[in-house]
Amino acid sequence: MGILHRLTAVLFLAATPVFADCEADRVDIRGDFGTIGFRVELAVTPAEQTRGLMFREEMARLAGMLFIYPEAQETAFWMRNTLIPLDMIFIEADGRILKIHENAIPGDETPIRSDGPSIAVLEINGGLAREFGIEVGDEVRNPALPQDGALWPCP
């Protein structure tokens, strides 16, 4: 292999993101844009879900919070005591994105509804869904999501 081929291979590998297989604190999303991962905190208990991301003044760019429910249900969120704009990504039981609410307004108490049964909601920094090209129908995975019937199950 010539030096040019080796250099090309090294540059290709350096530009290719490496994704771990289904970590508990990571949500992966794949769609036409490719694949992206977010480091997340899980909100599973009622107390964790009630507090959510309230009172936080900032959040790392590729961070978020994943709210997980025991079964798919209509959900609604508000932004009471939330200081940063958020994108809310509502996820169906098979891991497909049901709805994206972009740039929820800090402090707004207007309910933001799932408009269908969702098993989970991923909150990320406002504007990132549009920036990365995340769309309704894209697929999400995390080991805490149901694996039976998942479009993109964890290995």
N, CA, C and O of each residue as an XYZ file, in Angstrom:
620
protein
N       0.854     -1.170      0.000
C       0.000      0.000      0.000
C       0.897      1.229      0.000
O       1.793      1.343      0.837
N       0.666      2.142     -0.924
C       1.471      3.347     -1.026
C       1.145      4.339      0.073
O       0.125      4.219      0.751
N       2.021      5.319      0.244
C       1.846      6.332      1.277
C       0.540      7.104      1.104
O      -0.121      7.437      2.088
N       0.170      7.385     -0.136
C      -1.073      8.114     -0.388
C      -2.282      7.295      0.048
O      -3.219      7.841      0.630
N      -2.273      5.991     -0.226
C      -3.378      5.131      0.184
C      -3.454      5.016      1.708
O      -4.541      5.036      2.284
N      -2.288      4.895      2.356
C      -2.275      4.816      3.823
C      -2.792      6.109      4.433
O      -3.570      6.079      5.387
N      -2.367      7.246      3.889
C      -2.816      8.536      4.392
C      -4.319      8.686      4.203
O      -5.011      9.163      5.102
N      -4.829      8.287      3.053
C      -6.274      8.348      2.791
C      -7.026      7.473      3.784
O      -8.056      7.890      4.312
N      -6.528      6.266      4.048
C      -7.184      5.365      4.990
C      -7.187      5.950      6.400
O      -8.192      5.859      7.104
N      -6.077      6.545      6.814
C      -6.000      7.161      8.139
C      -6.975      8.330      8.245
O      -7.679      8.461      9.246
N      -7.018      9.168      7.235
C      -7.950     10.301      7.256
C      -9.392      9.835      7.277
O     -10.214     10.423      7.980
N      -9.723      8.786      6.522
C     -11.082      8.256      6.517
C     -11.462      7.751      7.900
O     -12.547      8.057      8.394
N     -10.585      6.982      8.526
C     -10.880      6.447      9.848
C     -10.993      7.555     10.889
O     -11.820      7.461     11.796
N     -10.191      8.585     10.776
C     -10.254      9.690     11.730
C     -11.555     10.457     11.601
O     -12.050     10.997     12.590
N     -12.121     10.516     10.399
C     -13.353     11.263     10.178
C     -14.594     10.429     10.439
O     -15.698     10.973     10.469
N     -14.445      9.129     10.629
C     -15.578      8.244     10.850
C     -15.832      8.137     12.344
O     -14.948      7.712     13.088
N     -17.047      8.520     12.808
C     -17.323      8.411     14.237
C     -17.364      6.951     14.679
O     -17.820      6.082     13.937
N     -16.890      6.696     15.873
C     -16.924      5.356     16.434
C     -18.067      5.316     17.444
O     -18.105      6.124     18.372
N     -18.998      4.378     17.265
C     -20.150      4.284     18.141
C     -20.071      3.001     18.947
O     -19.916      1.910     18.400
N     -20.182      3.156     20.250
C     -20.197      1.990     21.124
C     -21.553      1.306     20.990
O     -22.535      1.921     20.573
N     -21.590      0.049     21.342
C     -22.834     -0.705     21.265
C     -23.690     -0.445     22.494
O     -23.395     -0.943     23.580
N     -24.733      0.323     22.325
C     -25.797      0.484     23.309
C     -25.319      0.632     24.753
O     -25.356     -0.328     25.522
N     -24.887      1.793     25.107
C     -24.504      2.095     26.479
C     -25.706      2.695     27.196
O     -26.504      3.399     26.577
N     -25.844      2.428     28.484
C     -26.998      2.892     29.252
C     -27.117      4.412     29.255
O     -28.226      4.944     29.311
N     -25.996      5.112     29.194
C     -26.034      6.577     29.263
C     -25.891      7.220     27.888
O     -25.426      8.355     27.777
N     -26.287      6.504     26.846
C     -26.158      7.010     25.494
C     -27.421      6.693     24.700
O     -27.955      5.587     24.776
N     -27.884      7.671     23.946
C     -28.978      7.466     22.998
C     -28.401      7.693     21.610
O     -27.793      8.729     21.343
N     -28.595      6.717     20.730
C     -28.167      6.838     19.344
C     -29.400      7.081     18.482
O     -30.456      6.490     18.706
N     -29.254      7.946     17.509
C     -30.319      8.225     16.545
C     -29.729      8.033     15.158
O     -28.619      8.487     14.882
N     -30.476      7.354     14.276
C     -30.020      7.209     12.907
C     -31.152      7.596     11.953
O     -32.333      7.352     12.196
N     -30.716      8.212     10.857
C     -31.650      8.656      9.833
C     -30.884      8.952      8.563
O     -29.755      8.494      8.388
N     -31.497      9.719      7.675
C     -30.849     10.064      6.410
C     -29.536     10.818      6.622
O     -28.664     10.787      5.755
N     -29.386     11.486      7.746
C     -28.188     12.271      8.055
C     -27.015     11.397      8.474
O     -25.870     11.851      8.462
N     -27.286     10.137      8.847
C     -26.267      9.249      9.380
C     -26.655      8.823     10.785
O     -27.815      8.503     11.042
N     -25.700      8.818     11.685
C     -25.937      8.412     13.074
C     -25.298      9.429     14.005
O     -24.203      9.931     13.747
N     -25.997      9.723     15.085
C     -25.458     10.632     16.098
C     -25.780     10.075     17.475
O     -26.816      9.437     17.666
N     -24.902     10.313     18.427
C     -25.113      9.852     19.792
C     -25.148     11.009     20.765
O     -24.430     11.996     20.602
N     -25.995     10.880     21.785
C     -26.106     11.865     22.859
C     -25.850     11.162     24.181
O     -26.383     10.080     24.424
N     -25.036     11.771     25.035
C     -24.841     11.283     26.401
C     -26.044     11.757     27.202
O     -26.364     12.946     27.212
N     -26.707     10.823     27.871
C     -27.954     11.181     28.540
C     -27.971     10.752     29.994
O     -27.278      9.828     30.421
N     -28.794     11.467     30.723
C     -29.208     11.044     32.052
C     -30.563     10.397     31.865
O     -31.363     10.857     31.050
N     -30.831      9.338     32.607
C     -32.130      8.690     32.528
C     -33.060      9.260     33.589
O     -32.664      9.470     34.735
N     -34.300      9.506     33.190
C     -35.350      9.929     34.116
C     -36.408      8.830     34.085
O     -37.237      8.769     33.177
N     -36.361      7.965     35.095
C     -37.239      6.799     35.116
C     -38.255      6.895     36.250
O     -39.427      6.565     36.063
N     -37.818      7.340     37.416
C     -38.727      7.430     38.561
C     -39.595      8.685     38.433
O     -39.215      9.633     37.746
N     -40.758      8.694     39.092
C     -41.592      9.895     39.054
C     -40.859     11.152     39.542
O     -41.060     12.236     38.993
N     -40.018     11.015     40.560
C     -39.270     12.179     41.065
C     -38.287     12.694     40.014
O     -38.178     13.903     39.810
N     -37.573     11.788     39.346
C     -36.634     12.189     38.292
C     -37.371     12.841     37.129
O     -36.895     13.820     36.553
N     -38.524     12.299     36.790
C     -39.289     12.838     35.670
C     -39.903     14.191     36.007
O     -40.005     15.056     35.138
N     -40.308     14.381     37.246
C     -40.871     15.663     37.652
C     -39.809     16.757     37.601
O     -40.087     17.865     37.145
N     -38.615     16.463     38.057
C     -37.537     17.459     38.073
C     -36.961     17.686     36.677
O     -36.698     18.824     36.289
N     -36.766     16.613     35.928
C     -36.248     16.745     34.572
C     -35.009     17.622     34.517
O     -34.074     17.434     35.295
N     -35.000     18.570     33.606
C     -33.859     19.478     33.432
C     -34.103     20.854     34.053
O     -33.471     21.837     33.666
N     -35.015     20.915     35.008
C     -35.309     22.189     35.673
C     -34.058     22.774     36.329
O     -33.189     22.050     36.814
N     -33.996     24.086     36.327
C     -32.996     24.883     37.039
C     -31.572     24.779     36.474
O     -30.641     25.323     37.069
N     -31.389     24.113     35.373
C     -30.047     24.020     34.784
C     -29.822     25.206     33.864
O     -30.674     25.545     33.042
N     -28.674     25.824     34.013
C     -28.358     27.001     33.214
C     -27.684     26.654     31.898
O     -27.621     27.486     30.993
N     -27.181     25.430     31.786
C     -26.549     25.000     30.549
C     -26.511     23.476     30.510
O     -26.699     22.799     31.521
N     -26.260     22.961     29.304
C     -26.125     21.523     29.120
C     -25.105     21.321     28.005
O     -25.108     22.054     27.016
N     -24.247     20.342     28.161
C     -23.240     20.062     27.129
C     -23.932     19.871     25.781
O     -25.070     19.405     25.716
N     -23.243     20.231     24.728
C     -23.833     20.222     23.375
C     -24.486     18.895     23.011
O     -25.627     18.891     22.548
N     -23.820     17.796     23.200
C     -24.359     16.490     22.817
C     -24.822     15.701     24.041
O     -24.575     14.500     24.150
N     -25.487     16.385     24.942
C     -26.041     15.767     26.148
C     -27.563     15.856     26.086
O     -28.127     16.522     25.218
N     -28.206     15.181     27.011
C     -29.655     15.239     27.067
C     -30.188     14.450     28.235
O     -29.438     13.971     29.085
N     -31.507     14.326     28.258
C     -32.181     13.523     29.271
C     -33.207     12.655     28.565
O     -33.963     13.125     27.714
N     -33.220     11.371     28.935
C     -34.159     10.418     28.364
C     -35.178     10.024     29.431
O     -34.835      9.413     30.443
N     -36.428     10.383     29.185
C     -37.543     10.028     30.054
C     -38.118      8.717     29.521
O     -38.483      8.637     28.348
N     -38.203      7.693     30.364
C     -38.688      6.388     29.932
C     -39.903      6.002     30.778
O     -39.904      6.150     32.000
N     -40.931      5.507     30.095
C     -42.173      5.100     30.751
C     -42.332      3.590     30.686
O     -41.789      2.951     29.785
N     -43.076      3.003     31.636
C     -43.232      1.546     31.645
C     -44.007      1.020     30.436
O     -43.831     -0.132     30.038
N     -44.857      1.853     29.858
C     -45.584      1.469     28.649
C     -45.874      2.717     27.826
O     -45.884      3.831     28.350
N     -46.107      2.521     26.539
C     -46.396      3.646     25.655
C     -47.689      4.327     26.100
O     -48.681      3.671     26.419
N     -47.651      5.657     26.113
C     -48.799      6.436     26.569
C     -48.724      7.841     25.993
O     -47.667      8.290     25.550
N     -49.863      8.529     26.006
C     -49.866      9.951     25.656
C     -49.055     10.671     26.732
O     -49.256     10.435     27.923
N     -48.169     11.521     26.328
C     -47.367     12.275     27.291
C     -47.476     13.765     26.988
O     -47.777     14.163     25.863
N     -47.229     14.570     27.997
C     -47.208     16.020     27.832
C     -46.125     16.586     28.742
O     -45.957     16.149     29.880
N     -45.410     17.546     28.230
C     -44.321     18.203     28.964
C     -44.581     19.695     28.996
O     -45.323     20.228     28.171
N     -43.966     20.360     29.954
C     -43.957     21.813     29.990
C     -42.558     22.247     30.365
O     -41.691     21.420     30.647
N     -42.346     23.547     30.365
C     -41.003     24.072     30.599
C     -40.894     24.852     31.910
O     -40.001     25.685     32.059
N     -41.783     24.594     32.848
C     -41.731     25.281     34.141
C     -40.346     25.107     34.757
O     -39.820     23.997     34.832
N     -39.776     26.202     35.188
C     -38.461     26.232     35.850
C     -37.328     25.681     34.979
O     -36.256     25.357     35.491
N     -37.556     25.574     33.691
C     -36.509     25.141     32.769
C     -35.905     26.388     32.148
O     -36.621     27.225     31.598
N     -34.600     26.510     32.236
C     -33.917     27.758     31.886
C     -33.306     27.760     30.487
O     -32.903     28.813     29.992
N     -33.234     26.598     29.845
C     -32.612     26.514     28.522
C     -33.636     25.998     27.503
O     -34.480     25.171     27.850
N     -33.576     26.471     26.257
C     -34.492     25.940     25.235
C     -34.145     24.483     24.926
O     -32.976     24.099     24.905
N     -35.178     23.687     24.689
C     -34.983     22.265     24.444
C     -35.735     21.800     23.203
O     -36.791     22.337     22.868
N     -35.189     20.809     22.533
C     -35.931     20.040     21.539
C     -36.422     18.794     22.272
O     -35.656     18.126     22.967
N     -37.709     18.490     22.107
C     -38.298     17.294     22.715
C     -38.590     16.298     21.608
O     -39.316     16.599     20.660
N     -38.017     15.111     21.736
C     -38.168     14.066     20.731
C     -38.975     12.928     21.359
O     -38.495     12.223     22.246
N     -40.202     12.766     20.884
C     -41.112     11.747     21.391
C     -40.876     10.456     20.608
O     -40.832     10.469     19.378
N     -40.723      9.332     21.336
C     -40.286      8.066     20.747
C     -41.349      6.992     20.952
O     -41.853      6.803     22.059
N     -41.680      6.292     19.868
C     -42.645      5.194     19.927
C     -41.988      3.936     20.495
O     -40.765      3.871     20.615
N     -42.800      2.943     20.844
C     -42.298      1.718     21.469
C     -41.326      0.953     20.572
O     -40.476      0.222     21.080
N     -41.431      1.104     19.251
C     -40.499      0.402     18.360
C     -39.213      1.186     18.114
O     -38.347      0.744     17.359
N     -39.089      2.352     18.754
C     -37.882      3.166     18.626
C     -37.955      4.231     17.554
O     -36.995      4.975     17.354
N     -39.071      4.317     16.866
C     -39.232      5.334     15.814
C     -39.618      6.677     16.444
O     -40.374      6.722     17.414
N     -39.094      7.760     15.885
C     -39.460      9.091     16.368
C     -40.869      9.418     15.901
O     -41.167      9.414     14.706
N     -41.728      9.700     16.873
C     -43.129     10.014     16.636
C     -43.327     11.499     16.349
O     -44.083     11.871     15.452
N     -42.644     12.342     17.114
C     -42.837     13.794     17.012
C     -41.592     14.498     17.531
O     -40.906     14.008     18.429
N     -41.318     15.654     16.946
C     -40.240     16.521     17.437
C     -40.836     17.891     17.697
O     -41.429     18.503     16.809
N     -40.674     18.362     18.917
C     -41.064     19.739     19.245
C     -39.768     20.518     19.395
O     -38.988     20.276     20.316
N     -39.548     21.449     18.486
C     -38.290     22.188     18.474
C     -38.343     23.438     19.343
O     -39.368     24.116     19.420
N     -37.238     23.725     19.987
C     -37.027     24.966     20.732
C     -38.154     25.314     21.685
O     -38.737     26.395     21.608
N     -38.455     24.390     22.583
C     -39.434     24.685     23.631
C     -38.927     25.894     24.417
O     -37.742     25.996     24.734
N     -39.828     26.783     24.716
C     -39.486     28.076     25.315
C     -39.274     27.941     26.820
O     -40.156     27.451     27.525
N     -38.112     28.371     27.323
C     -37.859     28.306     28.761
C     -38.968     28.983     29.560
O     -39.402     30.085     29.227
N     -39.421     28.312     30.617
C     -40.425     28.859     31.514
C     -41.862     28.728     31.033
O     -42.779     28.973     31.817
N     -42.097     28.357     29.792
C     -43.456     28.267     29.248
C     -44.180     27.058     29.840
O     -43.655     25.945     29.831
N     -45.384     27.285     30.352
C     -46.150     26.208     30.963
C     -47.213     25.632     30.037
O     -48.062     24.859     30.479
N     -47.179     25.995     28.767
C     -48.101     25.419     27.796
C     -47.734     23.951     27.588
O     -46.574     23.648     27.307
N     -48.697     23.030     27.719
C     -48.369     21.613     27.525
C     -47.895     21.321     26.102
O     -48.469     21.799     25.124
N     -46.845     20.531     26.019
C     -46.319     20.051     24.742
C     -46.652     18.566     24.701
O     -46.080     17.771     25.446
N     -47.579     18.202     23.827
C     -48.128     16.840     23.802
C     -47.426     15.955     22.769
O     -46.903     16.424     21.758
N     -47.439     14.669     23.069
C     -46.806     13.700     22.170
C     -47.625     13.457     20.905
O     -47.072     13.037     19.888
N     -48.926     13.712     20.951
C     -49.821     13.471     19.809
C     -49.828     12.007     19.384
O     -49.930     11.699     18.197
N     -49.720     11.128     20.338
C     -49.747      9.685     20.118
C     -49.012      9.008     21.250
O     -48.325      9.672     22.026
N     -49.145      7.683     21.361
C     -48.457      6.992     22.459
C     -46.940      6.981     22.275
O     -46.431      6.604     21.220
N     -46.236      7.399     23.316
C     -44.772      7.354     23.291
C     -44.281      6.599     24.517
O     -44.868      6.672     25.597
N     -43.196      5.881     24.320
C     -42.578      5.105     25.402
C     -41.484      5.921     26.080
O     -41.097      5.644     27.216
N     -40.990      6.940     25.360
C     -39.875      7.733     25.874
C     -39.860      9.107     25.214
O     -40.429      9.316     24.143
N     -39.191     10.030     25.888
C     -38.972     11.371     25.353
C     -37.510     11.717     25.595
O     -36.995     11.581     26.705
N     -36.860     12.163     24.539
C     -35.474     12.608     24.631
C     -35.459     14.120     24.559
O     -35.967     14.701     23.600
N     -34.879     14.771     25.567
C     -34.704     16.220     25.547
C     -33.241     16.520     25.260
O     -32.339     16.018     25.931
N     -33.029     17.359     24.238
C     -31.690     17.798     23.856
C     -31.706     19.320     23.733
O     -32.769     19.938     23.781
N     -30.555     19.908     23.577
C     -30.475     21.359     23.428
C     -31.311     21.827     22.236
O     -31.312     21.209     21.171
N     -32.019     22.933     22.445
C     -32.877     23.489     21.410
C     -32.119     23.789     20.131
O     -31.036     24.373     20.156
N     -32.706     23.379     19.007
C     -32.134     23.646     17.701
C     -31.289     22.523     17.132
O     -30.990     22.525     15.938
N     -30.892     21.550     17.973
C     -30.012     20.484     17.481
C     -30.718     19.515     16.542
O     -30.097     19.002     15.611
N     -32.005     19.253     16.768
C     -32.721     18.328     15.872
C     -32.673     18.859     14.441
O     -32.379     18.111     13.509
N     -32.959     20.133     14.270
C     -32.919     20.727     12.929
C     -31.488     20.776     12.397
O     -31.241     20.463     11.232
N     -30.549     21.171     13.257
C     -29.150     21.285     12.828
C     -28.606     19.961     12.289
O     -27.897     19.941     11.282
N     -28.941     18.854     12.962
C     -28.426     17.551     12.540
C     -29.314     16.861     11.512
O     -28.913     15.854     10.929
N     -30.514     17.388     11.282
C     -31.416     16.773     10.310
C     -32.226     15.625     10.875
O     -32.692     14.768     10.124
N     -32.403     15.593     12.201
C     -33.218     14.554     12.837
C     -34.677     14.810     12.475
O     -35.161     15.938     12.569
N     -35.375     13.745     12.058
C     -36.749     13.891     11.580
C     -37.664     12.821     12.152
O     -37.207     11.784     12.633
N     -38.965     13.090     12.093
C     -39.965     12.089     12.444
C     -39.711     10.864     11.572
O     -39.471     10.988     10.371
N     -39.766      9.680     12.183
C     -39.518      8.431     11.467
C     -38.106      7.906     11.643
O     -37.858      6.726     11.393
N     -37.160      8.761     12.072
C     -35.800      8.285     12.338
C     -35.850      7.294     13.502
O     -36.830      7.254     14.245
N     -34.804      6.506     13.655
C     -34.777      5.433     14.648
C     -33.850      5.764     15.816
O     -32.785      6.358     15.647
N     -34.295      5.358     17.002
C     -33.589      5.635     18.251
C     -33.298      4.318     18.952
O     -34.103      3.387     18.902
N     -32.131      4.243     19.612
C     -31.867      3.064     20.432
C     -31.184      3.448     21.736
O     -30.432      4.419     21.819
N     -31.477      2.650     22.740
C     -30.886      2.727     24.069
C     -31.297      1.424     24.751
O     -32.414      0.958     24.523
N     -30.445      0.818     25.577
C     -30.802     -0.468     26.182
C     -32.020     -0.411     27.101
O     -32.627     -1.449     27.365
N     -32.396      0.765     27.597
C     -33.567      0.872     28.472
C     -34.881      0.900     27.690
O     -35.952      0.745     28.277
N     -34.806      1.098     26.369
C     -36.010      1.074     25.536
C     -36.388     -0.379     25.254
O     -35.531     -1.261     25.299
N     -37.659     -0.632     24.964
C     -38.053     -2.018     24.642
C     -37.242     -2.550     23.461
O     -37.063     -1.860     22.457
N     -36.763     -3.765     23.589
C     -35.963     -4.376     22.535
C     -36.794     -5.279     21.634
O     -36.468     -5.446     20.458
N     -37.872     -5.868     22.173
C     -38.771     -6.692     21.360
C     -39.495     -5.785     20.385
O     -40.171     -4.842     20.797
N     -39.363     -6.056     19.120
C     -40.035     -5.251     18.101
C     -39.320     -3.963     17.761
O     -39.829     -3.162     16.977
N     -38.139     -3.746     18.340
C     -37.389     -2.516     18.058
C     -36.890     -2.525     16.620
O     -36.415     -3.549     16.130
N     -36.996     -1.398     15.953
C     -36.489     -1.264     14.588
C     -34.966     -1.331     14.557
O     -34.375     -1.790     13.580
N     -34.330     -0.862     15.650
C     -32.870     -0.850     15.761
C     -32.498     -1.332     17.161
O     -32.140     -0.525     18.018
N     -32.581     -2.635     17.396
C     -32.332     -3.151     18.742
C     -30.858     -3.074     19.135
O     -29.970     -2.987     18.288
N     -30.634     -3.109     20.415
C     -29.269     -3.178     20.917
C     -28.740     -4.588     20.702
O     -29.479     -5.563     20.841
N     -27.456     -4.692     20.361
C     -26.886     -6.039     20.129
C     -26.759     -6.824     21.420
O     -26.302     -7.967     21.405
